[in-house]
Amino acid sequence: MSKFNVTYNVVSQESAEYGDVEESGYISENSRLSDAVQDVIRTRTNEVDGSNIESDDCRVSVYNGMEFITGDSETRTLHRPANCTNASWNRICRAVRVAY
């Protein structure tokens, strides 16, 4: 059974000036798919200026726009396990888009 990792990064206005991130790390490691999907679609706040979902052969990322209060932007990424087939990965990417 595949296990999934979800990572995040937060870019503040200050860190953006230097082309860096304010903070980053793992939200979950070796999670079940259902938990990983929930982790990737959650945000720190609902008060953001829009969002966007992008996927490729290795990851699906949710890019949250700038938070109205802090000005920070958060990205959460679900990483594809090595043993995940292309067909399964395509279904996972669609599921993240539907859940979001």
Backbone bond lengths (Angstrom), bond angles and torsions (degrees), N, CA, C in turn:
res aa  C-N    CA-C-N  psi(-1)  N-CA   C-N-CA  omega(-1)  CA-C   N-CA-C  phi
1 M - - - 1.451 - - 1.525 108.98 -
2 S 1.318 116.26 135.83 1.460 121.82 -179.68 1.523 111.19 -73.02
3 K 1.303 114.83 142.70 1.459 121.95 173.66 1.529 107.54 -116.00
4 F 1.318 116.16 143.48 1.463 121.60 -171.37 1.524 111.40 -118.50
5 N 1.346 114.84 145.88 1.461 121.87 174.93 1.518 108.85 -112.94
6 V 1.333 115.73 143.04 1.452 122.24 175.29 1.524 107.34 -125.48
7 T 1.328 115.81 127.01 1.459 121.00 178.21 1.526 109.23 -115.84
8 Y 1.313 115.06 168.76 1.457 120.47 178.04 1.527 109.08 -143.96
9 N 1.321 115.20 159.37 1.456 120.67 164.69 1.513 108.22 -146.66
10 V 1.310 114.50 147.98 1.456 122.34 179.28 1.521 107.53 -120.93
11 V 1.312 115.59 128.78 1.459 121.59 177.12 1.524 107.31 -111.02
12 S 1.319 115.61 120.25 1.469 120.33 176.04 1.529 108.36 -92.75
13 Q 1.299 116.85 169.25 1.461 119.69 177.63 1.529 110.36 -61.85
14 E 1.332 116.53 -37.53 1.457 120.33 179.98 1.523 111.47 -68.28
15 S 1.344 117.15 -45.60 1.463 119.22 -178.76 1.527 111.07 -67.91
16 A 1.326 117.40 -31.28 1.463 120.74 178.87 1.525 111.06 -63.03
17 E 1.314 117.06 -32.94 1.465 120.67 178.64 1.517 111.37 -60.56
18 Y 1.333 117.08 -29.35 1.459 122.51 -178.44 1.533 112.27 -103.17
19 G 1.332 117.31 6.90 1.462 121.34 -179.38 1.513 112.72 65.45
20 D 1.319 116.33 33.53 1.463 122.24 -175.06 1.526 109.47 -124.62
21 V 1.326 116.26 177.84 1.458 121.95 174.35 1.517 109.22 -110.16
22 E 1.310 116.27 149.62 1.460 122.06 177.94 1.525 110.84 -74.12
23 E 1.334 115.65 -44.58 1.460 120.90 178.63 1.516 108.97 -154.08
24 S 1.331 115.90 155.17 1.461 120.98 177.67 1.523 108.76 -158.21
25 G 1.322 114.94 162.40 1.460 119.11 178.73 1.510 111.28 163.41
26 Y 1.309 114.90 -163.79 1.466 122.20 179.50 1.520 110.41 -95.78
27 I 1.314 115.58 136.42 1.455 121.20 169.15 1.524 107.79 -88.99
28 S 1.341 116.24 -42.06 1.461 120.43 176.78 1.525 108.92 -151.10
29 E 1.332 114.96 149.91 1.456 121.96 177.97 1.530 108.77 -129.56
30 N 1.321 115.20 140.53 1.472 121.76 177.53 1.522 112.24 53.84
31 S 1.316 115.54 44.35 1.466 121.67 -178.30 1.520 111.68 -91.40
32 R 1.321 114.82 159.07 1.459 120.60 169.89 1.525 107.75 -68.29
33 L 1.315 116.56 155.55 1.462 121.28 -177.69 1.519 111.95 -56.73
34 S 1.314 118.56 -46.85 1.469 120.71 -177.01 1.532 111.07 -60.39
35 D 1.324 117.62 -40.04 1.469 120.30 178.05 1.528 111.02 -68.95
36 A 1.327 116.70 -40.21 1.462 120.50 -179.68 1.528 111.45 -64.18
37 V 1.323 117.29 -40.65 1.470 120.54 178.11 1.522 109.89 -62.02
38 Q 1.321 117.62 -44.21 1.467 120.28 177.88 1.531 110.94 -62.71
39 D 1.329 117.46 -40.06 1.462 120.54 179.74 1.526 112.53 -64.94
40 V 1.319 117.26 -38.61 1.463 119.40 -176.74 1.525 112.15 -74.77
41 I 1.327 118.72 -28.14 1.470 119.29 -177.25 1.525 113.23 -90.39
42 R 1.326 117.81 -12.76 1.468 119.68 176.59 1.521 109.81 -74.13
43 T 1.310 115.44 151.85 1.464 119.66 173.37 1.519 108.53 -127.11
44 R 1.321 115.82 166.78 1.460 119.39 178.67 1.526 110.76 -70.74
45 T 1.309 117.20 -25.93 1.459 121.64 -179.95 1.518 109.39 -151.46
46 N 1.305 117.02 156.33 1.461 121.19 174.83 1.512 111.84 -92.81
47 E 1.308 116.62 -3.26 1.458 120.80 -176.77 1.519 110.32 -94.13
48 V 1.353 115.56 66.50 1.452 121.06 -179.60 1.519 110.02 -120.63
49 D 1.328 114.69 156.77 1.455 121.85 -179.70 1.522 109.56 -87.05
50 G 1.329 116.29 71.03 1.454 122.00 177.45 1.515 113.77 79.57
51 S 1.329 116.01 175.80 1.457 122.03 179.21 1.522 108.87 -155.95
52 N 1.321 115.10 166.40 1.449 121.68 -178.20 1.525 108.71 -147.07
53 I 1.319 117.74 143.55 1.459 122.35 176.94 1.523 108.17 -117.37
54 E 1.336 115.82 131.11 1.458 121.63 176.30 1.521 109.03 -131.15
55 S 1.314 116.25 146.21 1.461 119.98 177.33 1.520 109.95 -139.16
56 D 1.334 114.63 155.45 1.456 121.44 173.03 1.526 107.67 -143.65
57 D 1.302 117.87 -161.63 1.463 120.80 -176.26 1.521 113.74 -71.03
58 C 1.325 118.29 -14.09 1.472 121.28 -173.71 1.525 114.77 -117.83
59 R 1.321 117.40 -20.28 1.465 119.27 -173.53 1.521 111.08 -158.06
60 V 1.331 114.38 160.26 1.463 121.59 168.80 1.519 105.95 -127.62
61 S 1.345 115.29 127.67 1.461 120.60 -174.07 1.518 111.03 -121.47
62 V 1.328 115.07 140.38 1.458 122.79 173.41 1.522 106.79 -108.31
63 Y 1.330 115.77 115.09 1.461 122.18 179.57 1.521 108.15 -100.21
64 N 1.318 116.50 112.46 1.451 120.54 178.19 1.518 109.46 -92.12
65 G 1.316 115.65 136.76 1.452 120.29 179.39 1.516 111.34 -66.39
66 M 1.313 115.21 -179.16 1.455 121.77 -177.36 1.529 111.38 -63.85
67 E 1.344 115.28 133.70 1.465 120.70 175.28 1.522 108.36 -69.19
68 F 1.317 115.66 136.35 1.455 120.28 -176.64 1.529 112.65 -63.57
69 I 1.321 117.77 -34.40 1.468 120.88 -175.49 1.521 112.01 -84.38
70 T 1.342 117.90 -50.04 1.465 120.95 -173.58 1.521 114.13 -94.84
71 G 1.309 117.37 -24.58 1.460 120.62 -174.82 1.527 113.02 84.06
72 D 1.339 117.85 1.27 1.459 122.08 179.69 1.527 110.52 -78.65
73 S 1.338 116.03 153.07 1.461 122.60 174.03 1.518 108.31 -123.53
74 E 1.332 116.33 136.35 1.456 121.20 -179.20 1.523 110.05 -116.74
75 T 1.324 116.35 139.85 1.456 123.54 172.62 1.514 108.00 -121.72
76 R 1.329 116.30 134.05 1.469 121.83 174.95 1.512 107.90 -120.52
77 T 1.338 115.85 137.33 1.460 120.80 -174.51 1.520 111.06 -130.70
78 L 1.331 115.43 129.14 1.456 123.48 173.14 1.523 106.98 -96.33
79 H 1.336 116.56 122.40 1.457 122.22 -175.99 1.526 110.77 -96.84
80 R 1.319 115.05 138.08 1.462 121.59 -179.04 1.538 110.31 -75.54
81 P 1.321 117.35 127.89 1.465 119.86 174.70 1.530 110.73 -68.93
82 A 1.312 116.69 153.62 1.465 121.57 -177.87 1.529 112.20 -62.63
83 N 1.325 118.23 -30.16 1.466 120.74 -176.52 1.529 113.48 -93.54
84 C 1.298 118.29 14.94 1.472 122.86 -179.03 1.536 109.42 -90.18
85 T 1.326 116.96 124.15 1.462 120.77 -179.84 1.530 110.84 -71.38
86 N 1.329 115.62 162.61 1.466 119.97 177.90 1.525 111.60 -61.05
87 A 1.322 117.23 -42.17 1.467 120.56 179.93 1.528 110.88 -63.06
88 S 1.316 116.73 -43.85 1.471 119.97 178.20 1.520 110.85 -63.94
89 W 1.327 116.50 -42.31 1.461 119.89 -179.11 1.527 111.32 -62.91
90 N 1.331 117.65 -40.50 1.465 121.02 177.69 1.525 110.79 -61.90
91 R 1.336 117.48 -40.21 1.472 120.63 177.31 1.525 110.76 -65.60
92 I 1.320 117.23 -39.49 1.474 120.98 178.90 1.520 110.47 -63.49
93 C 1.318 117.21 -44.60 1.468 120.58 179.50 1.527 110.98 -60.88
94 R 1.318 116.76 -42.14 1.473 120.06 176.74 1.523 111.00 -64.14
95 A 1.331 117.44 -39.75 1.465 121.09 -179.47 1.523 111.20 -63.97
96 V 1.319 117.47 -39.17 1.470 120.02 177.89 1.513 110.24 -64.07
97 R 1.329 117.24 -42.36 1.472 120.06 179.48 1.526 111.32 -63.78
98 V 1.325 117.59 -40.81 1.472 121.56 179.57 1.527 110.07 -67.64
99 A 1.331 117.58 -42.95 1.460 121.32 -177.90 1.514 111.65 -66.42
100 Y 1.331 116.44 -30.75 1.456 119.95 -177.57 1.501 109.79 -77.90
